[in-house]
Amino acid sequence: MANKDESPTHIPPRVDKITRAYMAMEYEDAKEAGALGYLARAVVQATLPHTDPKSSYFERSNGLVTLSVMGRPKVGIPYGSTPRILMAWVCTEAVKTKSPELNLGRSQNEFLDKLQMAHGGQSTRTLKDQAHRLFSSLITLTAEKGDQVGLENILIAKKAALFWSPSHPDQPSLWESTLTLTQDFFDEVTNAPIPIDMRAYHALRKSPLALDIYTWLTYRIFLLHAKGRKEVVIPWEALMLQFGSAYGSGASDESKKSQALRSFKFNFMKRLKEVLALYPDARNAVVKIDNGLMVKQAPLHIKQSPLPRK
């Protein structure tokens, strides 16, 4: 018999949010529900830091592709869930409006509503700070194979005007806050966007690692279909370099590196379980093996959703 102080029906808020999102996704597809979102391919590969690197330069590599983020020394580098949610909104809005000029609203709370973020002191301060960091940063993807080198520079904002007052987030400003995307980034987003379900994205938003795994898995399975491949194996070391650069950073001896890898595996699998709860068609397509993960073909996460034409 349960102790009277115990609540056998209590469901942790995170589990409840993921469960509700799954039920909504089962009932209605993303397009019908108005929850169809998009990300640029380069953004899916460019996983930002999960925590503040406290530096104006950040770099991570999966062995083949190196991501570097350069920010202004007085501003910093975007990190955590907020710039990921912001990036998804920016990409989705660009695809939907077919315009590089995006309207962010007259007040900060108005834009928080667009992002489905709670109102309040912490949210208002975090949003303005992370938006400033994201729109000020230069992201570079560099691929190296032997003597061959290819790189792509990603500058999101051509210009931004943020007339938000964190101390008065409800107060309308005289002018609309706006963001104008660079032509290169706008073309990258609108030419071949990667579809995502924003209900899943918001359900996972408490963990930037979970958000990264969700977009990575969605894109990986898409690539298997596009390339006609049945499966791919990604070593644990490569996954840790791509998703968990903070694990074991600076570790010099093998025992510490091994411990860092075990810690990364545990956290990765924990968040992967949450992702698969929202992408059940992929449950049997992701297999944990000794040296890494095997990802097999599975039904696409967003089914039969034609991409908007420019």
Secondary structure, 3 states (H helix, E strand, C coil): CCCCCCCCCCCCHHHHHHHHHHHHHHHCCHHHHCCEEEECHHHHHCCCCCCCCCCCEEEEECCCEEEEEECCCCCCCCCCHHHHHHHHHHHHHHHHHCCCEEEEECCHHHHHHHCCCCCCHHHHHHHHHHHHHHHHCEEEEEEEECCEEEEEEEECEEEEECCCCCCCCCCCCCCCEEEEECHHHHHHHHHCCEEEEHHHHHHCCCCHHHHHHHHHHHHHHHHHHHHCCCEEEEEHHHHHHHHCCCCCCCCCCHHHHHHHHHHHHHHHHHHHHHHHHHCHHHHHHEEEECCEEEEECCCCCCCCCCCCCC
